[in-house]
Amino acid sequence: RAFQIAIDGVASTGKSQTARLLVQRLDGFAHIDSGAMYRAITLKTFPLKPAVSSTAWAEQVAAIAENTQFHFAGSRLFMDGEDVSTDIRSLEVTRAVSAVAAVPAVRSALVRMQRDFASAPGRGSRGVVMEGRDIGSTVLPDAQLKIYLDGQVLVRAERRFAEMHAAAKKAGLPLNVTLEEIMADVQRRDTADFERKTSPLKKADRAVVIDTSFLSLAEQVGMLEVLARE
Ligand code: C5P
């Protein structure tokens, strides 16, 4: 069967970048960013009229999730044939995604698709690196390698802030957000992830816990590469 590597952990520990670099080092692995799928569904909910978290809203969001096609090309995500990789990283999406990810029917639809990706990772691939919050615990409980990335809130917020600062500078735009606001966002997302009723974030059985607070991205990827080759 396909070799499955599950990477879970709190927000802003570099899961996506780590997974992307890890698949570059390992031969024949596909990268599946499950958070990107929740973000993409969130983008698709923006035109909805009912109040967020109302029953009518949850039903419409679930219908959207059940009628969406995804495919990954490298680390780019296509939703219904359109590349949404950039749009899903906006602050608006980041702030709205926890409510969407809390809808049980959204989770069951996406989990089904994630399992399909993992069992048929595509031509020439011998496995997947899938990252998210519930991969080792729920989506792929039999994964051969499970990683849990942790990190201090302030360090994670500083990294996100630096990234946003660099992106704003590159685009020649002012950055209308403070470090305190980013830290509050990170904390709010952690709470939502830990307290979600369906598949909350937790360390899966057999998961190797890595605290990323004092690791560089290169060190982090190096550690995972060693574990994957064992
Ligand atoms: O990893 P990323 O921050 O891009 O994920 C976006 C959001 O999607 C998270 O805040 C989390 O609430 C949700 N998520 C989830 N289950 C996953 C992956 C992400 O609920 N497996």
Boltz pocket constraint, residues with backbone or C-beta under 6 A from the ligand:
constraints:
  - pocket:
      binder: B
      contacts: [[A, 11], [A, 12], [A, 15], [A, 34], [A, 35], [A, 36], [A, 38], [A, 39], [A, 94], [A, 97], [A, 98], [A, 101], [A, 131], [A, 132], [A, 133], [A, 134], [A, 135], [A, 189], [A, 192], [A, 193], [A, 199]]
      max_distance: 6.0
